[in-house]
Amino acid sequence: MILPYLGYGTAHKLVVRGRVLQDEGFAPATSADARWRNLVSFYKRLESDEVPGARLRARGHETATDAEGYFRFELPAKAKPGWQQVEVELVHPGNAKALACVLVPSPRARFGVISDIDDTVVRSNVTSKLRMILTVALSNARTRMPFHGVAAFYRALHAGVNPLFYVSKSPWNLYAPLVEYLEVQGLPRGPLLLRDFGWRREKAHKRKAIEDILNTYPKLPFVLIGDSGEHDPEIYADIVHRFPKRIRAVYIRSVDPRRISEIETLAREIAKTGCQLVLAAEAEPAAAHAAAEGLIQASDLRLVRADRESEKSRLDESSSSNPAVSSGALK
């Protein structure tokens, strides 16, 4: 099977990435799936069998997968703004086809958003490797717990035109459930940039992914969103200093109280550049700052509050009717 990834490009070049894998027959997740079934699915994704040396064709261009089954096309184009579809065909072995989607940002975009996923958009417990593994392994796209108000905040930032890019430390093996999660939670669709499996590659991967986005759109300013669980504050501070006047704001979700003092120090350093780092435990303070900076409409702030209350009510109802959803592994 061909698994194309949501990608990004420009009016003149479309970058199509993906992977060729043995078809494991994955079915869409449901909120009623037992934790053992989620665990089996998680294992199958991590143990996925890649197809190295497979030959593919797209718009008259050919390429081959590497040793891990990954492929990449850089296709010349005359593309209009919006999501572009590119048919990718497996030439050998087999004859599978798939449609890849590549985002070309609109010239009307005022800024772009680059966001982490784990413990920024979805609860992942990244400060504890064991709890993070249990959270991901025993849940799925419909049972993982969102952060209240995040979806409304991201929709306000998106405003139908500003592109969102999701850069995560999660491995490409978990690409499909992450895309499903974003869709289930009503988050804006955007390219995902994940990494090869392995714990030691996070910093280099995230920094390079952000640099590539900034270099692809040199005239577009950006908002950076992450969390305090690991290295986001330091990576974003470095980006602010290396790309002066390109970053409109940095929003960090506070998930580790032990880091508050050092992140406040980073915030003071960043402030010298004219950019502000906002550390907050909830989406609402970040949204309030964004409204004051003109990044979102003031009326959107009410929607963030309403979304937060709605999600809390839904979570309370779900927990009372399904104790497995609120089990210790998912908190």
Residue frames as qw, qx, qy, qz and C-alpha x, y, z in Angstrom:
[[0.000, 0.889, 0.459, 0.000, 0.00, 0.00, 0.00],
 [0.352, 0.396, -0.041, 0.847, 1.05, 3.61, -0.60],
 [0.331, -0.766, -0.457, 0.307, 0.67, 5.91, 2.42],
 [0.336, 0.552, 0.064, 0.760, 1.07, 9.51, 1.21],
 [0.344, -0.462, -0.466, 0.672, 1.60, 12.20, 3.85],
 [0.098, 0.950, 0.296, 0.008, -0.09, 15.59, 3.97],
 [0.640, -0.065, 0.092, 0.760, 2.59, 17.89, 2.56],
 [0.056, 0.892, 0.151, -0.423, 3.25, 21.45, 1.54],
 [0.602, 0.198, 0.399, 0.663, 4.59, 23.30, -1.46],
 [0.008, 0.519, -0.017, -0.855, 4.47, 26.51, -3.46],
 [0.619, 0.633, 0.109, -0.452, 2.87, 27.68, -6.68],
 [0.465, 0.685, -0.522, -0.205, 5.96, 26.40, -8.52],
 [0.352, 0.305, -0.877, 0.118, 6.91, 23.22, -6.63],
 [0.818, -0.358, -0.009, -0.451, 4.95, 20.47, -4.90],
 [0.076, 0.427, -0.873, 0.225, 6.77, 18.19, -2.47],
 [0.869, -0.151, -0.200, -0.426, 5.11, 14.79, -2.16],
 [0.025, 0.431, -0.853, 0.292, 6.26, 12.44, 0.58],
 [0.863, -0.174, 0.008, -0.474, 5.05, 9.11, 1.85],
 [0.296, -0.409, 0.860, -0.077, 5.87, 5.50, 2.49],
 [0.727, 0.117, -0.541, -0.406, 5.23, 2.14, 0.87],
 [0.372, -0.317, 0.756, -0.436, 4.17, -0.50, 3.40],
 [0.184, -0.157, -0.958, -0.153, 2.72, -3.97, 3.49],
 [0.477, -0.394, -0.210, -0.757, -1.06, -3.62, 3.93],
 [0.066, 0.058, -0.865, 0.494, -1.89, -4.50, 7.57],
 [0.298, -0.485, -0.740, -0.359, -5.63, -4.00, 7.10],
 [0.096, -0.151, -0.508, 0.842, -6.11, -1.23, 9.69],
 [0.110, -0.679, -0.673, -0.273, -9.71, -0.29, 10.45],
 [0.072, -0.630, 0.063, -0.771, -10.86, 3.16, 11.65],
 [0.184, -0.024, -0.762, 0.621, -10.84, 3.54, 15.44],
 [0.413, -0.625, -0.462, -0.475, -14.04, 3.81, 17.50],
 [0.250, -0.594, 0.392, -0.657, -14.68, 5.20, 20.97],
 [0.887, -0.287, 0.124, -0.340, -15.78, 1.71, 22.06],
 [0.741, 0.392, -0.521, 0.160, -12.49, 0.00, 21.18],
 [0.822, -0.556, -0.062, 0.108, -11.05, -1.89, 24.13],
 [0.179, -0.878, 0.422, 0.135, -7.61, -0.95, 25.36],
 [0.678, -0.206, 0.658, 0.255, -6.17, -4.33, 24.32],
 [0.640, 0.607, 0.421, 0.211, -7.35, -3.67, 20.76],
 [0.124, 0.984, -0.130, 0.014, -5.70, -0.25, 20.81],
 [0.493, -0.641, 0.559, 0.180, -2.52, -1.89, 22.08],
 [0.740, 0.161, 0.597, 0.265, -2.54, -4.44, 19.24],
 [0.465, 0.840, 0.224, 0.167, -3.07, -1.66, 16.68],
 [0.163, -0.936, 0.304, 0.072, -0.25, 0.39, 18.25],
 [0.631, -0.381, 0.626, 0.254, 2.14, -2.56, 18.06],
 [0.699, 0.434, 0.512, 0.245, 1.21, -3.32, 14.44],
 [0.287, 0.954, 0.029, 0.078, 1.91, 0.29, 13.45],
 [0.293, -0.821, 0.476, 0.113, 5.32, 0.32, 15.14],
 [0.604, -0.209, 0.740, 0.212, 6.14, -3.06, 13.62],
 [0.659, 0.665, 0.122, -0.330, 4.89, -2.07, 10.14],
 [0.732, -0.040, 0.512, 0.447, 6.71, -3.79, 7.26],
 [0.198, 0.781, -0.182, -0.563, 8.19, -1.21, 4.90],
 [0.844, 0.396, 0.316, 0.175, 8.91, -1.96, 1.24],
 [0.266, -0.689, 0.347, 0.578, 12.41, -0.78, 0.26],
 [0.226, -0.207, 0.717, 0.626, 13.33, -0.24, -3.38],
 [0.392, 0.614, 0.681, -0.073, 9.74, 0.13, -4.57],
 [0.210, 0.042, 0.372, 0.903, 9.41, 2.25, -7.73],
 [0.157, 0.707, 0.577, -0.378, 6.74, 4.95, -7.93],
 [0.261, 0.295, 0.424, 0.816, 5.52, 7.45, -10.51],
 [0.012, 0.758, 0.484, -0.438, 3.81, 10.83, -10.13],
 [0.302, 0.897, 0.060, -0.318, 3.04, 13.28, -12.94],
 [0.737, 0.642, -0.180, 0.107, 5.60, 11.68, -15.22],
 [0.054, 0.712, -0.625, 0.315, 8.38, 11.62, -12.63],
 [0.901, -0.148, -0.408, -0.018, 9.74, 8.45, -11.02],
 [0.125, -0.669, 0.603, -0.416, 11.50, 7.72, -7.75],
 [0.715, -0.059, -0.695, 0.043, 12.25, 4.75, -5.49],
 [0.649, -0.731, -0.031, -0.209, 11.75, 4.14, -1.78],
 [0.100, 0.676, -0.665, 0.300, 14.75, 4.10, 0.55],
 [0.331, 0.120, -0.915, 0.199, 15.70, 1.33, 2.97],
 [0.139, 0.191, 0.712, -0.662, 12.84, 2.32, 5.30],
 [0.217, 0.535, 0.802, 0.153, 10.23, 2.50, 2.55],
 [0.044, 0.771, 0.220, -0.596, 10.06, 6.32, 2.38],
 [0.503, 0.404, 0.460, 0.610, 9.74, 8.23, -0.90],
 [0.056, -0.717, -0.138, 0.682, 9.87, 11.87, -1.91],
 [0.479, 0.549, 0.461, 0.507, 8.96, 13.75, -5.11],
 [0.074, -0.579, -0.054, 0.810, 9.75, 17.37, -5.94],
 [0.429, 0.511, 0.681, 0.300, 7.36, 18.16, -8.76],
 [0.066, -0.066, 0.162, 0.982, 7.41, 21.34, -10.87],
 [0.075, 0.615, 0.782, -0.078, 3.96, 22.87, -10.90],
 [0.082, -0.273, -0.132, -0.949, 1.74, 25.80, -11.73],
 [0.290, -0.420, -0.842, 0.171, -0.45, 25.35, -8.69],
 [0.265, -0.665, -0.177, -0.676, -3.28, 27.45, -7.37],
 [0.170, -0.371, 0.623, -0.667, -3.64, 28.16, -3.64],
 [0.828, -0.166, 0.117, -0.523, -5.26, 25.43, -1.58],
 [0.669, -0.258, 0.697, -0.002, -4.92, 21.68, -1.33],
 [0.496, 0.523, -0.538, -0.436, -3.51, 20.10, -4.48],
 [0.901, -0.077, 0.398, -0.154, -4.06, 16.43, -5.29],
 [0.253, 0.617, -0.702, -0.250, -1.28, 14.37, -6.84],
 [0.977, 0.007, 0.002, -0.214, -1.82, 10.78, -7.92],
 [0.134, -0.622, 0.771, 0.018, 1.03, 8.48, -6.92],
 [0.928, 0.178, -0.172, -0.277, 1.30, 5.12, -8.66],
 [0.605, -0.474, 0.635, 0.076, 3.26, 2.09, -7.53],
 [0.573, 0.569, -0.483, -0.338, 5.15, 0.78, -10.56],
 [0.782, 0.115, -0.606, 0.089, 6.89, -2.15, -8.86],
 [0.015, -0.124, -0.981, -0.151, 6.06, -4.29, -6.98],
 [0.139, 0.591, 0.738, -0.293, 2.32, -4.35, -7.57],
 [0.138, 0.413, 0.436, 0.788, 0.13, -1.63, -9.04],
 [0.210, -0.691, -0.583, 0.373, -1.35, 0.34, -6.14],
 [0.168, 0.552, 0.172, 0.798, -2.40, 3.98, -6.42],
 [0.328, -0.640, -0.516, 0.465, -3.02, 6.75, -3.89],
 [0.151, 0.844, 0.187, 0.480, -3.83, 10.46, -3.87],
 [0.511, -0.220, -0.319, 0.767, -1.37, 12.72, -2.08],
 [0.043, -0.931, -0.334, -0.143, -2.55, 16.12, -0.80],
 [0.550, -0.008, -0.090, 0.831, -0.15, 19.07, -0.82],
 [0.081, -0.882, -0.377, 0.270, -0.98, 22.49, 0.64],
 [0.398, 0.333, 0.134, 0.844, -0.12, 25.67, -1.25],
 [0.149, -0.557, -0.487, 0.656, -0.81, 28.59, 1.12],
 [0.248, 0.846, 0.436, 0.179, -2.99, 31.42, -0.06],
 [0.382, 0.344, -0.057, 0.856, -1.38, 34.78, -0.84],
 [0.358, -0.697, -0.149, -0.603, -4.08, 36.21, 1.47],
 [0.779, -0.389, -0.415, 0.265, -2.52, 34.43, 4.48],
 [0.138, -0.934, 0.156, -0.290, -1.39, 36.94, 7.13],
 [0.192, -0.613, 0.741, -0.196, 0.80, 34.42, 8.95],
 [0.740, 0.040, -0.655, -0.146, 1.36, 30.70, 9.38],
 [0.658, -0.563, 0.346, -0.362, 1.19, 28.55, 12.51],
 [0.574, 0.300, -0.755, 0.105, 3.70, 25.84, 13.43],
 [0.666, -0.486, 0.246, -0.509, 2.47, 23.64, 16.26],
 [0.010, 0.249, -0.954, 0.169, 3.71, 20.70, 18.24],
 [0.647, -0.243, -0.537, -0.483, 1.15, 17.92, 18.86],
 [0.677, -0.272, -0.647, 0.221, 2.04, 15.88, 21.98],
 [0.396, -0.542, -0.471, 0.573, 1.00, 17.72, 25.16],
 [0.018, -0.169, 0.116, 0.979, 0.26, 20.79, 23.05],
 [0.509, -0.036, -0.404, -0.759, -2.82, 19.66, 21.13],
 [0.847, -0.219, -0.409, -0.259, -3.42, 16.26, 22.77],
 [0.577, -0.662, 0.424, -0.221, -2.60, 14.94, 26.24],
 [0.817, 0.366, -0.442, 0.046, 0.43, 12.66, 25.91],
 [0.749, -0.647, 0.139, 0.046, 2.33, 12.88, 29.24],
 [0.704, 0.594, -0.269, 0.280, 5.65, 13.52, 27.49],
 [0.160, -0.764, 0.502, -0.373, 7.37, 14.29, 30.81],
 [0.621, -0.295, 0.708, -0.164, 7.18, 10.56, 31.61],
 [0.265, 0.335, -0.775, -0.466, 8.26, 8.16, 28.86],
 [0.030, 0.138, 0.985, -0.100, 6.38, 5.23, 30.42],
 [0.297, 0.542, 0.550, -0.562, 3.14, 7.18, 30.87],
 [0.338, 0.545, -0.307, -0.703, 3.44, 8.56, 27.33],
 [0.175, 0.169, -0.915, -0.321, 3.83, 5.08, 25.85],
 [0.100, 0.328, 0.899, -0.273, 0.85, 3.82, 27.86],
 [0.308, 0.567, 0.243, -0.724, -1.25, 6.81, 26.85],
 [0.375, 0.471, -0.499, -0.623, -0.58, 6.31, 23.14],
 [0.148, 0.136, -0.967, -0.159, -0.64, 2.51, 23.20],
 [0.045, 0.325, 0.901, -0.285, -3.90, 2.07, 25.15],
 [0.305, 0.646, 0.328, -0.618, -5.96, 4.81, 23.49],
 [0.476, 0.340, 0.602, 0.544, -6.89, 5.83, 19.96],
 [0.119, 0.236, 0.222, 0.938, -7.90, 8.89, 17.96],
 [0.412, -0.554, -0.413, -0.594, -11.40, 8.89, 19.49],
 [0.710, -0.604, -0.357, 0.065, -10.47, 8.23, 23.12],
 [0.552, 0.014, -0.215, 0.806, -7.31, 10.33, 23.58],
 [0.176, -0.809, -0.448, 0.338, -8.07, 13.39, 25.69],
 [0.368, 0.658, 0.143, 0.641, -7.90, 16.86, 24.06],
 [0.265, -0.218, -0.352, 0.871, -6.91, 20.06, 25.80],
 [0.122, 0.765, 0.598, -0.208, -9.95, 22.27, 26.39],
 [0.133, 0.904, 0.077, -0.398, -10.35, 25.16, 23.96],
 [0.401, -0.392, 0.576, 0.595, -7.45, 24.21, 21.70],
 [0.404, 0.393, 0.729, 0.389, -9.56, 23.35, 18.65],
 [0.118, 0.921, 0.370, -0.020, -11.42, 26.68, 18.76],
 [0.282, -0.807, 0.238, 0.461, -8.15, 28.59, 19.27],
 [0.431, -0.171, 0.679, 0.569, -6.54, 26.89, 16.27],
 [0.325, 0.630, 0.653, 0.268, -9.60, 27.48, 14.11],
 [0.034, -0.960, -0.152, 0.230, -9.45, 31.16, 15.08],
 [0.338, -0.616, 0.464, 0.540, -5.77, 31.35, 14.12],
 [0.446, 0.161, 0.760, 0.444, -6.48, 29.49, 10.88],
 [0.270, 0.578, 0.150, -0.756, -9.37, 31.83, 9.96],
 [0.761, 0.528, 0.350, -0.142, -9.93, 29.75, 6.83],
 [0.574, 0.802, -0.126, 0.109, -6.74, 30.99, 5.17],
 [0.102, -0.792, 0.584, -0.147, -3.68, 30.98, 7.47],
 [0.794, 0.189, -0.575, -0.056, -1.79, 27.67, 7.04],
 [0.665, -0.595, 0.390, -0.228, -1.11, 25.33, 9.97],
 [0.629, 0.414, -0.654, 0.080, 1.84, 22.96, 10.12],
 [0.819, -0.520, 0.139, -0.198, 2.10, 20.22, 12.75],
 [0.468, 0.554, -0.646, 0.238, 5.65, 19.28, 13.74],
 [0.811, -0.479, 0.136, -0.308, 5.85, 16.40, 16.22],
 [0.130, -0.552, 0.821, -0.060, 8.34, 14.03, 17.83],
 [0.828, 0.087, 0.472, -0.289, 5.92, 11.18, 17.14],
 [0.334, -0.225, 0.785, 0.472, 7.20, 8.60, 14.63],
 [0.390, 0.199, -0.479, -0.761, 5.80, 8.34, 11.11],
 [0.182, -0.135, -0.973, -0.040, 4.36, 4.96, 12.15],
 [0.013, 0.526, 0.701, -0.482, 1.65, 6.88, 14.05],
 [0.019, 0.059, -0.302, -0.951, 0.83, 9.23, 11.17],
 [0.293, -0.355, -0.716, -0.525, -2.61, 7.80, 10.33],
 [0.385, -0.621, -0.654, 0.194, -4.06, 7.92, 13.89],
 [0.238, -0.399, -0.157, 0.871, -2.71, 11.47, 14.37],
 [0.118, -0.079, -0.457, -0.878, -4.43, 12.65, 11.18],
 [0.384, -0.482, -0.747, -0.249, -7.61, 10.92, 12.36],
 [0.366, -0.521, -0.517, 0.572, -7.30, 12.62, 15.77],
 [0.079, -0.203, 0.074, 0.973, -7.00, 16.10, 14.22],
 [0.279, -0.231, -0.608, -0.707, -10.08, 15.42, 12.13],
 [0.431, -0.498, -0.750, 0.053, -12.12, 14.00, 15.05],
 [0.334, -0.524, -0.393, 0.678, -11.30, 17.01, 17.24],
 [0.254, 0.900, 0.351, 0.055, -12.18, 19.55, 14.54],
 [0.391, -0.656, 0.237, 0.601, -8.64, 20.94, 14.26],
 [0.475, 0.766, -0.195, -0.387, -7.63, 22.64, 11.00],
 [0.944, 0.200, 0.167, 0.205, -6.11, 20.35, 8.43],
 [0.063, 0.915, -0.385, -0.102, -2.42, 20.88, 7.87],
 [0.695, 0.438, -0.557, 0.120, 0.80, 19.15, 6.80],
 [0.806, -0.572, 0.149, -0.029, 2.29, 16.80, 9.39],
 [0.477, 0.641, -0.558, 0.222, 6.04, 16.52, 9.85],
 [0.869, -0.472, 0.117, -0.094, 6.93, 13.58, 12.05],
 [0.000, 0.742, -0.669, -0.026, 10.23, 11.72, 12.46],
 [0.666, 0.195, -0.719, -0.031, 11.90, 8.37, 12.09],
 [0.813, -0.532, -0.203, -0.126, 11.43, 6.07, 15.05],
 [0.685, 0.082, -0.371, 0.622, 14.01, 6.61, 17.81],
 [0.384, -0.823, -0.360, 0.216, 14.15, 8.72, 20.98],
 [0.533, -0.472, 0.066, 0.699, 17.34, 10.68, 20.30],
 [0.365, 0.252, 0.469, 0.763, 16.42, 12.65, 17.21],
 [0.007, 0.812, 0.571, -0.124, 13.82, 15.09, 18.47],
 [0.172, -0.765, 0.004, 0.620, 15.78, 18.36, 18.66],
 [0.196, -0.275, 0.599, 0.726, 17.43, 18.10, 15.25],
 [0.149, 0.428, 0.830, 0.324, 14.23, 16.92, 13.59],
 [0.007, -0.834, -0.511, 0.208, 12.03, 19.69, 14.95],
 [0.178, -0.707, 0.150, 0.668, 14.53, 22.49, 14.35],
 [0.198, -0.127, 0.700, 0.674, 15.16, 21.40, 10.75],
 [0.128, 0.561, 0.796, 0.187, 11.45, 20.94, 10.01],
 [0.038, -0.872, -0.314, 0.373, 10.69, 24.48, 11.24],
 [0.209, -0.560, 0.379, 0.707, 13.63, 25.94, 9.31],
 [0.234, 0.150, 0.799, 0.533, 12.46, 24.23, 6.11],
 [0.085, 0.760, 0.644, 0.003, 8.98, 25.72, 6.50],
 [0.134, -0.848, -0.058, 0.509, 10.34, 29.21, 7.17],
 [0.242, -0.397, 0.562, 0.684, 12.70, 29.00, 4.20],
 [0.254, 0.375, 0.815, 0.362, 9.94, 27.75, 1.90],
 [0.010, -0.853, -0.463, -0.240, 7.79, 30.80, 2.71],
 [0.515, -0.007, -0.217, 0.829, 10.35, 33.59, 3.31],
 [0.084, -0.346, -0.083, -0.931, 7.76, 36.40, 3.28],
 [0.628, -0.510, -0.443, -0.387, 5.31, 34.79, 5.69],
 [0.162, -0.491, 0.608, -0.602, 5.55, 35.46, 9.46],
 [0.626, -0.147, -0.761, -0.088, 4.74, 32.64, 11.86],
 [0.586, -0.556, 0.287, -0.515, 3.28, 31.81, 15.27],
 [0.448, 0.236, -0.851, 0.139, 4.98, 28.96, 17.16],
 [0.720, -0.421, 0.117, -0.539, 3.00, 26.78, 19.61],
 [0.589, 0.202, -0.765, 0.164, 4.43, 24.09, 21.87],
 [0.742, -0.621, -0.188, -0.168, 4.65, 22.89, 25.47],
 [0.149, -0.804, 0.513, -0.262, 7.08, 22.95, 28.37],
 [0.967, -0.199, 0.128, -0.098, 7.36, 19.17, 28.66],
 [0.859, -0.042, 0.201, 0.470, 10.67, 18.92, 26.82],
 [0.506, -0.196, 0.221, 0.811, 12.60, 21.12, 24.38],
 [0.266, 0.759, 0.501, 0.321, 10.03, 23.33, 22.62],
 [0.170, -0.963, -0.087, 0.188, 10.89, 26.56, 24.52],
 [0.466, -0.562, 0.431, 0.531, 14.61, 26.28, 23.75],
 [0.480, 0.249, 0.662, 0.518, 14.06, 25.28, 20.12],
 [0.163, 0.858, 0.450, 0.188, 11.59, 28.13, 19.56],
 [0.287, -0.888, 0.074, 0.351, 13.87, 30.68, 21.29],
 [0.501, -0.279, 0.555, 0.603, 16.67, 29.64, 18.95],
 [0.362, 0.531, 0.637, 0.425, 14.35, 30.03, 15.94],
 [0.033, -0.958, -0.268, 0.093, 13.31, 33.53, 17.10],
 [0.351, -0.757, 0.293, 0.466, 16.95, 34.61, 17.29],
 [0.460, -0.111, 0.681, 0.558, 17.92, 33.01, 13.97],
 [0.149, 0.510, 0.643, 0.551, 14.90, 34.35, 12.06],
 [0.084, -0.341, -0.354, 0.867, 14.47, 37.89, 13.44],
 [0.355, 0.291, 0.006, -0.889, 11.12, 39.57, 12.80],
 [0.401, 0.021, -0.782, -0.477, 9.68, 36.34, 11.34],
 [0.333, -0.324, -0.867, 0.178, 7.96, 35.09, 14.54],
 [0.276, -0.602, -0.201, -0.722, 4.84, 36.98, 15.66],
 [0.584, -0.531, 0.341, -0.511, 4.40, 35.14, 18.98],
 [0.406, 0.172, -0.891, 0.107, 5.41, 31.98, 20.86],
 [0.706, -0.390, 0.085, -0.585, 2.77, 30.14, 22.92],
 [0.328, 0.243, -0.888, 0.212, 3.96, 27.47, 25.37],
 [0.755, -0.453, -0.286, -0.378, 1.55, 25.24, 27.25],
 [0.137, -0.567, 0.678, -0.448, 2.76, 24.83, 30.83],
 [0.899, -0.125, -0.346, -0.239, 2.75, 21.10, 31.61],
 [0.777, -0.064, -0.425, 0.459, 5.82, 20.89, 33.87],
 [0.321, -0.938, -0.108, -0.076, 5.81, 23.23, 36.93],
 [0.740, -0.440, 0.149, 0.486, 9.53, 22.58, 37.46],
 [0.548, 0.224, 0.347, 0.727, 10.35, 24.50, 34.28],
 [0.041, 0.923, 0.380, 0.046, 8.40, 27.71, 34.91],
 [0.350, -0.823, 0.127, 0.430, 11.39, 29.72, 36.17],
 [0.461, -0.246, 0.565, 0.639, 13.71, 28.84, 33.29],
 [0.309, 0.556, 0.644, 0.425, 11.01, 29.44, 30.68],
 [0.082, -0.956, -0.244, 0.142, 10.29, 32.85, 32.19],
 [0.402, -0.614, 0.355, 0.579, 14.00, 33.60, 31.73],
 [0.406, 0.170, 0.691, 0.573, 13.73, 32.54, 28.08],
 [0.137, 0.822, 0.542, 0.106, 10.68, 34.79, 27.72],
 [0.205, -0.894, 0.018, 0.398, 12.67, 37.81, 28.90],
 [0.408, -0.332, 0.571, 0.631, 15.41, 37.04, 26.39],
 [0.316, 0.446, 0.725, 0.419, 12.93, 36.64, 23.56],
 [0.018, 0.897, 0.396, -0.194, 11.22, 39.90, 24.51],
 [0.291, -0.633, 0.260, 0.669, 14.42, 41.76, 23.57],
 [0.273, 0.055, 0.717, 0.640, 13.76, 40.81, 19.94],
 [0.367, 0.074, -0.113, -0.920, 10.26, 42.31, 20.00],
 [0.606, -0.143, -0.700, -0.349, 8.59, 38.89, 20.10],
 [0.500, -0.420, 0.445, -0.614, 6.66, 37.64, 23.12],
 [0.402, 0.001, -0.916, 0.007, 6.64, 34.18, 24.67],
 [0.598, -0.352, 0.121, -0.710, 3.40, 33.44, 26.55],
 [0.232, 0.079, -0.951, 0.190, 3.46, 30.58, 29.08],
 [0.587, -0.142, 0.160, -0.781, -0.02, 29.36, 30.03],
 [0.315, -0.052, 0.932, -0.173, -1.67, 26.17, 31.26],
 [0.481, 0.545, 0.657, -0.199, -4.82, 26.70, 29.15],
 [0.417, 0.397, 0.512, 0.637, -5.65, 27.87, 25.64],
 [0.027, -0.905, -0.422, -0.056, -7.69, 30.87, 26.83],
 [0.331, -0.804, 0.102, 0.483, -4.77, 33.09, 28.03],
 [0.428, -0.125, 0.584, 0.678, -2.93, 32.41, 24.78],
 [0.207, 0.621, 0.650, 0.385, -6.08, 33.28, 22.83],
 [0.160, -0.926, -0.256, 0.225, -6.48, 36.50, 24.83],
 [0.373, -0.576, 0.343, 0.641, -2.93, 37.51, 23.92],
 [0.366, 0.182, 0.700, 0.585, -3.53, 36.57, 20.27],
 [0.090, 0.824, 0.544, 0.128, -6.66, 38.76, 20.23],
 [0.252, -0.878, -0.016, 0.406, -4.72, 41.69, 21.72],
 [0.367, -0.409, 0.538, 0.639, -2.04, 41.25, 19.04],
 [0.529, 0.526, -0.144, -0.650, -4.60, 41.12, 16.22],
 [0.001, 0.253, -0.936, -0.245, -3.84, 37.50, 15.38],
 [0.058, -0.415, -0.901, -0.114, -7.44, 36.45, 16.00],
 [0.240, -0.565, -0.278, -0.739, -10.72, 38.34, 16.22],
 [0.198, -0.259, 0.577, -0.749, -11.84, 39.47, 19.67],
 [0.786, -0.053, 0.003, -0.616, -15.11, 37.62, 19.08],
 [0.747, 0.207, -0.631, -0.018, -13.13, 34.37, 18.70],
 [0.045, 0.324, -0.735, 0.594, -12.20, 34.57, 22.36],
 [0.664, -0.081, 0.318, -0.672, -15.82, 33.79, 23.29],
 [0.877, 0.227, -0.328, -0.269, -15.69, 30.75, 21.02],
 [0.435, 0.358, -0.753, 0.341, -12.55, 29.49, 22.77],
 [0.295, -0.202, 0.625, -0.694, -14.31, 29.81, 26.15],
 [0.807, 0.090, 0.072, -0.579, -17.44, 28.08, 24.81],
 [0.763, 0.328, -0.554, -0.063, -15.35, 25.29, 23.27],
 [0.151, 0.346, -0.781, 0.498, -13.53, 24.80, 26.58],
 [0.516, -0.086, 0.507, -0.685, -16.80, 24.46, 28.52],
 [0.850, 0.226, -0.166, -0.445, -18.29, 22.16, 25.90],
 [0.614, 0.361, -0.693, 0.111, -15.26, 19.87, 25.96],
 [0.088, -0.272, 0.751, -0.596, -15.27, 19.74, 29.76],
 [0.705, 0.030, 0.294, -0.645, -18.93, 18.77, 29.79],
 [0.836, 0.315, -0.365, -0.260, -18.40, 16.13, 27.13],
 [0.382, 0.382, -0.782, 0.310, -15.43, 14.70, 29.03],
 [0.353, -0.189, 0.639, -0.657, -17.44, 14.54, 32.28],
 [0.830, 0.152, 0.076, -0.532, -20.27, 12.72, 30.51],
 [0.736, 0.398, -0.544, -0.062, -17.84, 10.34, 28.79],
 [0.138, 0.382, -0.797, 0.448, -16.02, 9.56, 32.04],
 [0.529, -0.097, 0.541, -0.647, -19.23, 8.80, 33.91],
 [0.870, 0.258, 0.035, -0.419, -20.60, 6.54, 31.18],
 [0.895, 0.335, -0.255, 0.152, -17.29, 4.86, 30.25],
 [0.601, -0.762, 0.210, 0.116, -14.83, 4.48, 33.16],
 [0.841, 0.033, 0.263, 0.471, -12.16, 3.10, 30.81],
 [0.385, 0.786, 0.112, 0.471, -11.84, 6.49, 29.13],
 [0.192, -0.880, 0.225, -0.372, -10.75, 8.13, 32.37],
 [0.939, -0.249, -0.125, 0.204, -8.47, 5.33, 33.50],
 [0.495, -0.751, 0.192, 0.391, -5.08, 6.13, 35.02],
 [0.634, 0.004, 0.478, 0.607, -3.25, 5.42, 31.76],
 [0.288, 0.641, 0.459, 0.544, -5.15, 8.19, 29.98],
 [0.264, -0.916, -0.244, 0.177, -4.96, 10.96, 32.58]]
